[in-house]
């Protein structure tokens, strides 16, 4: 049975604001399993990429393309999540998985992420249709102002793609356009409880502060694409980004025997292979 079904008001809110929060999308048992496997699975730590911000602080992320039968793949492919994505994405072609990443902001050392649009990265992969791409953040731990929660500029997805350049090892949006956006658009701190889910448009401007608290901030972000939206400079992940997802029941997270990402043959991103960082 599906967890939630988006109504017209929620869809309109997403189209207007560029993001949508669903509270309590996952229950405590599901969140606990996600967190425990992330800690126990050595593939995560062994394949983590360190990305420095402009001050030298660093965040860790592990990014993979194939959504398999591990618990993260099952979440990415779960019925309610895919149904929601399908209602929010422009177009009618089947929903595909571009990539997923586990974001780890450890206490005291987790770095900031500069203002950017996801499509600011994906434009270099030569995807042509940003309205057919989106990200979904699942909070594995609590996210708040003290541990560097996501900040978004409400409605900024309507600006279209903003020019991006390097800030530290990250690709960041033009600060001039960020400043202009903040003259008329609201800055929102997206504070989430573990199990909450955030859907956001590929052109929504967002950032996060460093984690200066004594608590970690972990989240999984899955990125989706329509099968009709081809990434012409995306050889590493092209088969995933245009391959329709094999949907699984929501109950799979708790009922199925799952393996770690290493055993499932996850195709992790190598930092030097990321076209967005070149």
C-alpha positions, 0 to 999 in steps of 0.5 A: 500500500502506498504511503502518500499520494500527492494532491493537486494543492501539493503539486501546485505548491511544488510548481510555484515554490520549486520544492515540496516537503512531505513530513514523516514519509519514512517511519522510525524503523525504516530510518533506523535501518537506513542509518545502520546500513550506512554505518556498517557498509564499508562500500560507503566509506571506501568510495566516499569523495571528499569535497572542500568548500571555499574555506577548506572544510570538507563534506563527504559523499558517496555517489552511485548510478545503478539503483539495486536491491540494497536498502538504498536502491529499494528506497529509490525505487519505492512505489510512493516515491516514484509515484510522487516524482512522476506527478511532479516532473514535467513530461510523460515519459517513464521515470528514470534514476540519474544517480543517488548519493549519501551526504555525510556532514560530520560534527564540527568538520562537515563543510558548507555547500555553495549556492548552486542549482543541480542543473548547474552541474547537469547542464555540463552533462548536456541534458536539455530539459531541466523541468524533467529533472529533480532531486529528492532528499531523504533525511536520515538524521535531523537537519536544522540550522545548527547542523547545516540544513539545506537552505533554498531560495523559494521560487528561484527555479523560475529564473532558469539556469544561472551561470556557475563557476568554481568555489573551492572544489565545488561548482557554485552559482553566480553570486550576483544572481543569488544576491538579486534573487534574494532581493525579492525571493524568500530564503527558507531554512529546510529543517527536517526530522529524520524520515521527512522527504524534500522534493526540489526542482533541478533549477532551485537555488540551494546551499547549506552551511558547515556543520558546527554542531556536535551532531551529524547530518546525514541524508540521501539524495536521489536524482530523477530524470524522464527517459526522453531527456538524454544526457549527451555528455553523460557516458558514465551514467547514460544507461541509468538516466534513460532506463525506466525504474523497476518499481518495488513496493514500499514494504520492500524496505523492511520485508526484503533481505537486503545487501550492502552496496558493495555486494550489490555491485554499486557503480560509484562515481570517481571524482576525476570522472565527474564532468561537472567538476572539469 
